[in-house]
Amino acid sequence: MAFFQKAALGFGSLAVLLYAAQAEEIHVAFCLDNNYAEASGVAAYSLCKHLAPEDFAFIHVVMTEVLKPEHREKFQQLDGLFPRACIQIHDDARTLQQIEHCLSLPHAWQRIGIDAWPIKGMATRLVLDRILSPALHKVLYLDGDILIFSSLRDLWDKLPNEHYPLAGIGDGCIKDPAIFPSGIQKKRMRHLQVYCPNESFFLYINSGVLLLELDAIRRENLFTKTIDWLIRHRSIYPDQDAINVVFNRRTLECEGKWNTFAPFPTISKPIPGVAVLHYAGPIKPWKNPHKLLPRWWQPRNWSVIGKYLTLQAPTLWHQYRQESPWRHTKKELISELFSTWQDCRIFLAAITVIIGSSLLTIFGLRRLRSP
């Protein structure tokens, strides 16, 4: 019996190795500057951590500026942690020139009377067809403000699909990703009607997770058309709106689990059934870490002083950061508990007063009880 069990395990391992050899490599791209290097690094760590045994991931870190040495070192550490992942940093002169050449948007807007608007970091995804190798047929673009909890193989295999150069997820997936279109999508589509009154829209995707069929995009110059639309219009969500207009009716809709909005930035546990969690709101978890809630000492908060003295659990994002090469030291972690040093001093003074009062009360009661 033991022999047959070992034989079965051997054949199973061999089957996994053969499947891994045949499985297509997953190519993922993050577009960022140094301000988003830590967040994107944590996202890349969560991706690598949840690779399936048959997966091999190429992670392309596309920079809009030269990557700082401390972040480059951490990406190299991340590369060494996972044998089934390879990280390639694109911050060479050719990449930066391509981005500058294709995304000279502020200058174009100035020519038509619109103020300059810093959008380069967001719109760099529209230059991936030129930055990445022509031999690369498709790529999965990911925002830096996400966490990944499963293999991306199922999402990766959705393209190529006839007539669909892009696959994405409807905007606004929060609690029930199976419901489409969400209220946010309807609002966004009504907004697009202002710019395209003769068009009808049935889907509005979020640009944080995009699976791109690069061959079709290059062949039809779709990203060039998207940038042209971006130059002509200053909409609320510039490149996201442009993508939805240019790829209208040519976007494959994917399940909401691949881009579910975080209900709040301080979430501390994964949401069951969610593969990609997106911190899409204006408040990011690294900007508002686990703290004594700020300004708890102000008089307007005294009625709920108990709530404001309760430490929040480390957020899910901070838990992943502490596992990654971007982990913080104990001193940095302590500093995250308070908004300012003034809050820290007031908190310590309050604790000292409370402890002192308690000791005096206990000592006084003992004196009263003693004969």
PyMOL commands that set and color helices and strands:
alter all, ss='L'
color gray80, all
select helices_A, chain A and resi 2-22+34-49+69-81+93-102+105-111+120-131+153-156+183-195+214-219+222-232+238-246+256-258+299-308+316-323+330-335+341-369
alter helices_A, ss='H'
color red, helices_A
select strands_A, chain A and resi 26-32+57-63+85-90+138-142+146-148+166-170+205-213+251-253+260-261+276-278
alter strands_A, ss='S'
color yellow, strands_A
deselect
rebuild
show_as cartoon
